[in-house]
Amino acid sequence: MDLTSYAEWAVRLANDPAPPPGLVRLRDELAAVFDAAGDERAVAELLNALLVRYPVRPQLTDHDGGGWHLHLAEDPAATAVMGLAAVVAELGADRLGRCLEPRCGRAFLDTSSNRSRRYCSARCASRANVAAFRARRKSAS
């Protein structure tokens, strides 16, 4: 069962400036997980606490005619936490990150093959690269 899509939902929620009222606390808790991204033990402890607070209830379903398969229950908090925990368990806590573009800081999942992602989007990467280029050109003159 691939839980990456659930983890991506956790990223979107962690970055949401105005989540639904019932998810504000979870947004802040998920943001704390991304803030701890450099400390594997802290990430695990935060996620373990969230897994206790938001228990997951898997269900078997055959809704799409493709045979029986597992889905996580419809609780958005539990699915986000479980997805993020599964990605950390499979790929490692170093796959969680915060955008390095100084004006951004959004959370992201690094699913690159060489663990090299530093920005949340191509837009932020481009913005940072242009700023670095301009700074180099200015210092050279």
FIFIMI-461027 format. One record per atom (N, C-alpha, C): residue number from 0; y, x, z; atom name. Coordinates in nm, 3 decimals. Example, Ala and Ser with C-alpha at 12.3 -4.5 7.8 and 13.67 -1.06 7.14 Angstrom:
SITE   resi        py        px        pz   name
SITE      0    -0.569     1.319     0.780      N
SITE      0    -0.450     1.230     0.780     CA
SITE      0    -0.330     1.320     0.780      C
SITE      1    -0.225     1.285     0.708      N
SITE      1    -0.106     1.367     0.714     CA
SITE      1     0.003     1.290     0.787      C
END
This chain:
SITE   resi        py        px        pz   name
SITE      0    -0.118     0.085     0.000      N
SITE      0     0.000     0.000     0.000     CA
SITE      0     0.124     0.090     0.000      C
SITE      1     0.204     0.080    -0.103      N
SITE      1     0.325     0.160    -0.114     CA
SITE      1     0.439     0.088    -0.041      C
SITE      2     0.494     0.154     0.059      N
SITE      2     0.599     0.093     0.141     CA
SITE      2     0.737     0.148     0.107      C
SITE      3     0.747     0.224    -0.003      N
SITE      3     0.875     0.284    -0.040     CA
SITE      3     0.982     0.178    -0.066      C
SITE      4     0.944     0.067    -0.125      N
SITE      4     1.044    -0.037    -0.153     CA
SITE      4     1.101    -0.094    -0.022      C
SITE      5     1.016    -0.104     0.080      N
SITE      5     1.064    -0.148     0.211     CA
SITE      5     1.158    -0.044     0.271      C
SITE      6     1.125     0.083     0.252      N
SITE      6     1.211     0.191     0.303     CA
SITE      6     1.346     0.190     0.230      C
SITE      7     1.345     0.162     0.101      N
SITE      7     1.471     0.153     0.026     CA
SITE      7     1.557     0.039     0.081      C
SITE      8     1.492    -0.069     0.126      N
SITE      8     1.567    -0.179     0.186     CA
SITE      8     1.632    -0.131     0.315      C
SITE      9     1.561    -0.046     0.391      N
SITE      9     1.617     0.010     0.514     CA
SITE      9     1.740     0.095     0.482      C
SITE     10     1.735     0.170     0.373      N
SITE     10     1.850     0.252     0.331     CA
SITE     10     1.968     0.162     0.297      C
SITE     11     1.942     0.057     0.218      N
SITE     11     2.052    -0.035     0.183     CA
SITE     11     2.113    -0.097     0.307      C
SITE     12     2.030    -0.136     0.402      N
SITE     12     2.080    -0.196     0.525     CA
SITE     12     2.160    -0.094     0.607      C
SITE     13     2.110     0.030     0.617      N
SITE     13     2.181     0.133     0.693     CA
SITE     13     2.319     0.161     0.634      C
SITE     14     2.335     0.138     0.504      N
SITE     14     2.461     0.164     0.435     CA
SITE     14     2.551     0.040     0.424      C
SITE     15     2.502    -0.073     0.468      N
SITE     15     2.576    -0.199     0.451     CA
SITE     15     2.693    -0.209     0.550      C
SITE     16     2.817    -0.213     0.501      N
SITE     16     2.930    -0.223     0.593     CA
SITE     16     2.942    -0.360     0.661      C
SITE     17     2.882    -0.462     0.600      N
SITE     17     2.891    -0.597     0.656     CA
SITE     17     2.756    -0.668     0.642      C
SITE     18     2.655    -0.627     0.721      N
SITE     18     2.525    -0.692     0.711     CA
SITE     18     2.530    -0.834     0.767      C
SITE     19     2.429    -0.914     0.737      N
SITE     19     2.422    -1.047     0.798     CA
SITE     19     2.430    -1.033     0.950      C
SITE     20     2.491    -1.129     1.018      N
SITE     20     2.512    -1.117     1.162     CA
SITE     20     2.387    -1.081     1.242      C
SITE     21     2.273    -1.131     1.205      N
SITE     21     2.150    -1.101     1.279     CA
SITE     21     2.096    -0.961     1.257      C
SITE     22     2.155    -0.886     1.162      N
SITE     22     2.103    -0.753     1.130     CA
SITE     22     2.200    -0.640     1.164      C
SITE     23     2.309    -0.671     1.231      N
SITE     23     2.407    -0.568     1.266     CA
SITE     23     2.345    -0.463     1.358      C
SITE     24     2.273    -0.507     1.459      N
SITE     24     2.210    -0.413     1.553     CA
SITE     24     2.110    -0.324     1.480      C
SITE     25     2.027    -0.385     1.394      N
SITE     25     1.928    -0.308     1.320     CA
SITE     25     1.997    -0.208     1.227      C
SITE     26     2.106    -0.248     1.163      N
SITE     26     2.180    -0.156     1.077     CA
SITE     26     2.222    -0.032     1.156      C
SITE     27     2.275    -0.053     1.275      N
SITE     27     2.319     0.058     1.359     CA
SITE     27     2.200     0.145     1.403      C
SITE     28     2.087     0.081     1.432      N
SITE     28     1.968     0.156     1.473     CA
SITE     28     1.912     0.238     1.357      C
SITE     29     1.912     0.181     1.238      N
SITE     29     1.865     0.256     1.121     CA
SITE     29     1.960     0.370     1.087      C
SITE     30     2.090     0.346     1.103      N
SITE     30     2.187     0.453     1.080     CA
SITE     30     2.163     0.569     1.175      C
SITE     31     2.125     0.540     1.298      N
SITE     31     2.096     0.645     1.396     CA
SITE     31     1.975     0.728     1.351      C
SITE     32     1.878     0.664     1.288      N
SITE     32     1.761     0.737     1.236     CA
SITE     32     1.807     0.836     1.129      C
SITE     33     1.891     0.791     1.037      N
SITE     33     1.940     0.881     0.932     CA
SITE     33     2.030     0.990     0.989      C
SITE     34     2.105     0.958     1.093      N
SITE     34     2.189     1.059     1.157     CA
SITE     34     2.105     1.169     1.221      C
SITE     35     1.984     1.136     1.263      N
SITE     35     1.895     1.233     1.328     CA
SITE     35     1.807     1.306     1.227      C
SITE     36     1.833     1.291     1.098      N
SITE     36     1.745     1.339     0.993     CA
SITE     36     1.704     1.485     1.005      C
SITE     37     1.784     1.571     1.062      N
SITE     37     1.746     1.711     1.075     CA
SITE     37     1.650     1.741     1.189      C
SITE     38     1.626     1.643     1.273      N
SITE     38     1.542     1.661     1.392     CA
SITE     38     1.420     1.569     1.382      C
SITE     39     1.309     1.625     1.337      N
SITE     39     1.189     1.546     1.312     CA
SITE     39     1.143     1.468     1.435      C
SITE     40     1.144     1.530     1.551      N
SITE     40     1.099     1.463     1.674     CA
SITE     40     1.191     1.346     1.708      C
SITE     41     1.322     1.365     1.693      N
SITE     41     1.416     1.256     1.721     CA
SITE     41     1.395     1.140     1.625      C
SITE     42     1.372     1.169     1.499      N
SITE     42     1.345     1.062     1.401     CA
SITE     42     1.220     0.985     1.442      C
SITE     43     1.115     1.057     1.478      N
SITE     43     0.990     0.990     1.518     CA
SITE     43     1.011     0.905     1.643      C
SITE     44     1.084     0.956     1.740      N
SITE     44     1.107     0.879     1.863     CA
SITE     44     1.189     0.753     1.835      C
SITE     45     1.292     0.767     1.752      N
SITE     45     1.373     0.649     1.718     CA
SITE     45     1.291     0.546     1.642      C
SITE     46     1.212     0.592     1.544      N
SITE     46     1.129     0.498     1.468     CA
SITE     46     1.022     0.435     1.555      C
SITE     47     0.961     0.510     1.645      N
SITE     47     0.861     0.452     1.735     CA
SITE     47     0.921     0.343     1.822      C
SITE     48     1.041     0.366     1.872      N
SITE     48     1.108     0.263     1.953     CA
SITE     48     1.137     0.138     1.868      C
SITE     49     1.177     0.160     1.743      N
SITE     49     1.204     0.046     1.655     CA
SITE     49     1.076    -0.029     1.619      C
SITE     50     0.966     0.043     1.602      N
SITE     50     0.838    -0.023     1.572     CA
SITE     50     0.793    -0.111     1.688      C
SITE     51     0.826    -0.072     1.809      N
SITE     51     0.794    -0.156     1.926     CA
SITE     51     0.885    -0.279     1.928      C
SITE     52     1.012    -0.258     1.901      N
SITE     52     1.110    -0.367     1.906     CA
SITE     52     1.091    -0.466     1.791      C
SITE     53     1.050    -0.416     1.675      N
SITE     53     1.033    -0.502     1.557     CA
SITE     53     0.889    -0.490     1.507      C
SITE     54     0.794    -0.558     1.573      N
SITE     54     0.653    -0.544     1.534     CA
SITE     54     0.628    -0.600     1.394      C
SITE     55     0.537    -0.536     1.326      N
SITE     55     0.502    -0.572     1.189     CA
SITE     55     0.381    -0.664     1.190      C
SITE     56     0.385    -0.764     1.104      N
SITE     56     0.274    -0.856     1.091     CA
SITE     56     0.231    -0.859     0.944      C
SITE     57     0.130    -0.779     0.908      N
SITE     57     0.083    -0.782     0.769     CA
SITE     57     0.007    -0.911     0.740      C
SITE     58     0.009    -0.951     0.614      N
SITE     58    -0.061    -1.073     0.571     CA
SITE     58    -0.129    -1.046     0.438      C
SITE     59    -0.248    -1.103     0.422      N
SITE     59    -0.315    -1.100     0.292     CA
SITE     59    -0.260    -1.211     0.205      C
SITE     60    -0.236    -1.181     0.080      N
SITE     60    -0.185    -1.282    -0.012     CA
SITE     60    -0.241    -1.259    -0.152      C
SITE     61    -0.251    -1.366    -0.228      N
SITE     61    -0.290    -1.357    -0.369     CA
SITE     61    -0.189    -1.431    -0.456      C
SITE     62    -0.063    -1.425    -0.416      N
SITE     62     0.043    -1.504    -0.477     CA
SITE     62     0.064    -1.477    -0.625      C
SITE     63     0.030    -1.358    -0.673      N
SITE     63     0.063    -1.325    -0.812     CA
SITE     63    -0.057    -1.326    -0.905      C
SITE     64    -0.170    -1.377    -0.859      N
SITE     64    -0.289    -1.383    -0.943     CA
SITE     64    -0.357    -1.248    -0.961      C
SITE     65    -0.309    -1.145    -0.894      N
SITE     65    -0.365    -1.011    -0.909     CA
SITE     65    -0.469    -0.977    -0.804      C
SITE     66    -0.519    -1.076    -0.735      N
SITE     66    -0.616    -1.050    -0.629     CA
SITE     66    -0.548    -1.036    -0.494      C
SITE     67    -0.630    -1.024    -0.393      N
SITE     67    -0.578    -1.015    -0.257     CA
SITE     67    -0.516    -0.878    -0.233      C
SITE     68    -0.401    -0.880    -0.169      N
SITE     68    -0.333    -0.756    -0.131     CA
SITE     68    -0.246    -0.782    -0.009      C
SITE     69    -0.204    -0.675     0.055      N
SITE     69    -0.124    -0.687     0.177     CA
SITE     69     0.024    -0.697     0.148      C
SITE     70     0.089    -0.782     0.224      N
SITE     70     0.234    -0.789     0.229     CA
SITE     70     0.274    -0.783     0.375      C
SITE     71     0.391    -0.729     0.400      N
SITE     71     0.443    -0.736     0.536     CA
SITE     71     0.505    -0.872     0.554      C
SITE     72     0.500    -0.923     0.676      N
SITE     72     0.556    -1.055     0.705     CA
SITE     72     0.704    -1.058     0.667      C
SITE     73     0.759    -1.174     0.660      N
SITE     73     0.894    -1.193     0.609     CA
SITE     73     1.007    -1.150     0.703      C
SITE     74     0.976    -1.090     0.815      N
SITE     74     1.080    -1.044     0.907     CA
SITE     74     1.147    -0.922     0.845      C
SITE     75     1.272    -0.933     0.801      N
SITE     75     1.337    -0.820     0.732     CA
SITE     75     1.352    -0.697     0.821      C
SITE     76     1.372    -0.716     0.949      N
SITE     76     1.385    -0.602     1.039     CA
SITE     76     1.254    -0.525     1.045      C
SITE     77     1.145    -0.595     1.066      N
SITE     77     1.015    -0.529     1.077     CA
SITE     77     0.976    -0.460     0.947      C
SITE     78     1.002    -0.522     0.835      N
SITE     78     0.965    -0.461     0.707     CA
SITE     78     1.047    -0.335     0.681      C
SITE     79     1.176    -0.337     0.714      N
SITE     79     1.260    -0.220     0.694     CA
SITE     79     1.213    -0.104     0.781      C
SITE     80     1.187    -0.132     0.907      N
SITE     80     1.143    -0.028     1.000     CA
SITE     80     1.007     0.027     0.958      C
SITE     81     0.914    -0.060     0.923      N
SITE     81     0.781    -0.015     0.883     CA
SITE     81     0.788     0.069     0.756      C
SITE     82     0.868     0.027     0.661      N
SITE     82     0.881     0.103     0.537     CA
SITE     82     0.936     0.242     0.563      C
SITE     83     1.038     0.251     0.644      N
SITE     83     1.097     0.381     0.676     CA
SITE     83     0.998     0.468     0.752      C
SITE     84     0.926     0.409     0.847      N
SITE     84     0.826     0.485     0.923     CA
SITE     84     0.715     0.535     0.831      C
SITE     85     0.673     0.453     0.735      N
SITE     85     0.567     0.494     0.643     CA
SITE     85     0.612     0.610     0.554      C
SITE     86     0.735     0.606     0.507      N
SITE     86     0.787     0.716     0.425     CA
SITE     86     0.793     0.845     0.506      C
SITE     87     0.838     0.836     0.631      N
SITE     87     0.843     0.954     0.716     CA
SITE     87     0.702     1.008     0.741      C
SITE     88     0.607     0.917     0.764      N
SITE     88     0.469     0.960     0.789     CA
SITE     88     0.408     1.025     0.665      C
SITE     89     0.434     0.970     0.547      N
SITE     89     0.376     1.021     0.423     CA
SITE     89     0.447     1.145     0.371      C
SITE     90     0.580     1.143     0.371      N
SITE     90     0.657     1.248     0.305     CA
SITE     90     0.727     1.343     0.400      C
SITE     91     0.751     1.300     0.524      N
SITE     91     0.818     1.384     0.622     CA
SITE     91     0.959     1.337     0.652      C
SITE     92     1.005     1.370     0.772      N
SITE     92     1.138     1.329     0.815     CA
SITE     92     1.248     1.398     0.736      C
SITE     93     1.216     1.512     0.674      N
SITE     93     1.317     1.581     0.596     CA
SITE     93     1.350     1.509     0.465      C
SITE     94     1.283     1.399     0.438      N
SITE     94     1.315     1.317     0.320     CA
SITE     94     1.426     1.217     0.347      C
SITE     95     1.470     1.207     0.473      N
SITE     95     1.584     1.122     0.507     CA
SITE     95     1.708     1.208     0.498      C
SITE     96     1.816     1.153     0.448      N
SITE     96     1.937     1.233     0.440     CA
SITE     96     2.063     1.151     0.441      C
SITE     97     2.173     1.223     0.456      N
SITE     97     2.307     1.166     0.445     CA
SITE     97     2.377     1.239     0.331      C
SITE     98     2.450     1.164     0.252      N
SITE     98     2.521     1.218     0.136     CA
SITE     98     2.618     1.328     0.182      C
SITE     99     2.617     1.441     0.112      N
SITE     99     2.703     1.553     0.148     CA
SITE     99     2.842     1.545     0.086      C
SITE    100     2.868     1.445     0.004      N
SITE    100     3.003     1.428    -0.051     CA
SITE    100     3.093     1.390     0.066      C
SITE    101     3.199     1.468     0.091      N
SITE    101     3.279     1.451     0.214     CA
SITE    101     3.333     1.310     0.238      C
SITE    102     3.360     1.235     0.134      N
SITE    102     3.416     1.100     0.154     CA
SITE    102     3.311     0.992     0.160      C
SITE    103     3.182     1.029     0.159      N
SITE    103     3.076     0.928     0.150     CA
SITE    103     2.994     0.919     0.279      C
SITE    104     2.891     1.000     0.290      N
SITE    104     2.805     0.998     0.409     CA
SITE    104     2.700     0.889     0.411      C
SITE    105     2.675     0.824     0.296      N
SITE    105     2.574     0.718     0.292     CA
SITE    105     2.433     0.776     0.310      C
SITE    106     2.344     0.694     0.364      N
SITE    106     2.205     0.733     0.384     CA
SITE    106     2.130     0.727     0.251      C
SITE    107     2.025     0.810     0.238      N
SITE    107     1.939     0.804     0.121     CA
SITE    107     1.800     0.856     0.156      C
SITE    108     1.703     0.822     0.070      N
SITE    108     1.568     0.877     0.078     CA
SITE    108     1.554     0.978    -0.034      C
SITE    109     1.509     1.097    -0.003      N
SITE    109     1.487     1.200    -0.104     CA
SITE    109     1.343     1.189    -0.153      C
SITE    110     1.326     1.131    -0.269      N
SITE    110     1.192     1.118    -0.327     CA
SITE    110     1.173     1.217    -0.441      C
SITE    111     1.262     1.317    -0.451      N
SITE    111     1.248     1.418    -0.554     CA
SITE    111     1.126     1.505    -0.527      C
SITE    112     1.071     1.563    -0.632      N
SITE    112     0.950     1.643    -0.616     CA
SITE    112     0.975     1.773    -0.539      C
SITE    113     1.097     1.825    -0.544      N
SITE    113     1.125     1.953    -0.477     CA
SITE    113     1.215     1.939    -0.354      C
SITE    114     1.231     1.819    -0.303      N
SITE    114     1.308     1.794    -0.181     CA
SITE    114     1.450     1.850    -0.189      C
SITE    115     1.515     1.829    -0.302      N
SITE    115     1.645     1.892    -0.325     CA
SITE    115     1.763     1.796    -0.325      C
SITE    116     1.739     1.669    -0.303      N
SITE    116     1.849     1.572    -0.311     CA
SITE    116     1.950     1.597    -0.200      C
SITE    117     2.079     1.596    -0.238      N
SITE    117     2.185     1.619    -0.140     CA
SITE    117     2.288     1.506    -0.141      C
SITE    118     2.284     1.421    -0.242      N
SITE    118     2.383     1.315    -0.257     CA
SITE    118     2.314     1.181    -0.273      C
SITE    119     2.384     1.074    -0.235      N
SITE    119     2.325     0.940    -0.240     CA
SITE    119     2.315     0.887    -0.383      C
SITE    120     2.399     0.940    -0.472      N
SITE    120     2.401     0.888    -0.609     CA
SITE    120     2.451     0.995    -0.705      C
SITE    121     2.432     0.970    -0.834      N
SITE    121     2.485     1.061    -0.936     CA
SITE    121     2.637     1.065    -0.930      C
SITE    122     2.698     0.955    -0.895      N
SITE    122     2.844     0.949    -0.885     CA
SITE    122     2.895     1.046    -0.779      C
SITE    123     2.834     1.045    -0.661      N
SITE    123     2.876     1.136    -0.554     CA
SITE    123     2.847     1.281    -0.591      C
SITE    124     2.734     1.307    -0.655      N
SITE    124     2.702     1.444    -0.697     CA
SITE    124     2.806     1.492    -0.797      C
SITE    125     2.841     1.407    -0.891      N
SITE    125     2.941     1.445    -0.991     CA
SITE    125     3.077     1.470    -0.926      C
SITE    126     3.115     1.382    -0.835      N
SITE    126     3.243     1.398    -0.764     CA
SITE    126     3.247     1.531    -0.690      C
SITE    127     3.139     1.564    -0.620      N
SITE    127     3.133     1.690    -0.544     CA
SITE    127     3.134     1.811    -0.637      C
SITE    128     3.062     1.802    -0.749      N
SITE    128     3.058     1.913    -0.843     CA
SITE    128     3.193     1.936    -0.909      C
SITE    129     3.264     1.829    -0.944      N
SITE    129     3.397     1.842    -1.003     CA
SITE    129     3.493     1.903    -0.902      C
SITE    130     3.486     1.858    -0.777      N
SITE    130     3.574     1.914    -0.673     CA
SITE    130     3.546     2.062    -0.653      C
SITE    131     3.419     2.102    -0.653      N
SITE    131     3.384     2.243    -0.637     CA
SITE    131     3.434     2.325    -0.756      C
SITE    132     3.419     2.271    -0.877      N
SITE    132     3.466     2.339    -0.996     CA
SITE    132     3.618     2.360    -0.990      C
SITE    133     3.689     2.255    -0.953      N
SITE    133     3.835     2.266    -0.946     CA
SITE    133     3.878     2.366    -0.837      C
SITE    134     3.806     2.368    -0.726      N
SITE    134     3.838     2.463    -0.619     CA
SITE    134     3.814     2.607    -0.665      C
SITE    135     3.704     2.629    -0.738      N
SITE    135     3.676     2.764    -0.791     CA
SITE    135     3.783     2.806    -0.892      C
SITE    136     3.820     2.714    -0.978      N
SITE    136     3.920     2.744    -1.082     CA
SITE    136     4.056     2.772    -1.018      C
SITE    137     4.090     2.697    -0.913      N
SITE    137     4.218     2.717    -0.845     CA
SITE    137     4.221     2.852    -0.774      C
SITE    138     4.110     2.889    -0.710      N
SITE    138     4.107     3.017    -0.637     CA
SITE    138     4.102     3.137    -0.731      C
SITE    139     4.055     3.115    -0.853      N
SITE    139     4.050     3.224    -0.953     CA
SITE    139     4.185     3.252    -1.015      C
SITE    140     4.275     3.156    -1.007      N
SITE    140     4.405     3.178    -1.072     CA
SITE    140     4.511     3.226    -0.978      C
END
